Amino acid sequence: MSGCVLNACPAIGYVDSSPIEVVFEHALPADATVSACFGAECEPAVVPAGADASYEVPQRAPYLDSDLVQPDTVRVVVATQDAVLHDAVHEIPIHSERAGLWGQCPGPWSYEPVVVRLE
């Protein structure tokens, strides 16, 4: 076996259970409410704004269905008292590191912010 290199990946599963950050391209109206949930057929719940007007959607109830382990989409709803300004399902982008001698193995990964543009 001289000169052979083992081309195997370790049996490691990576999970990112951190909140998903939702970022808006432009400032929201002062009376806007942001709601979100994971998946396409979900019931959005209000997401409180952070101190810097950021929105983080936790991966737990009521935002996450108990059957869903690692979400890949988030539904974001923005509404005022008069109208729904935005209601769409967005892909959640990820950043993935590759592992192994040639980068052939999946490595740690993390969610990136979901950028929302109101039309």
Secondary structure, DSSP 8 states (H G I E B T S, - for coil): -TT--------------S-EEEEESS---TT-EEEEEESSS---EE--B-TTS-EEE-SSTTTS-TT-SS--EEEEEEE-SS-EEEEEEEE--EEEEEESTTS-EEEEEEE--EEE---
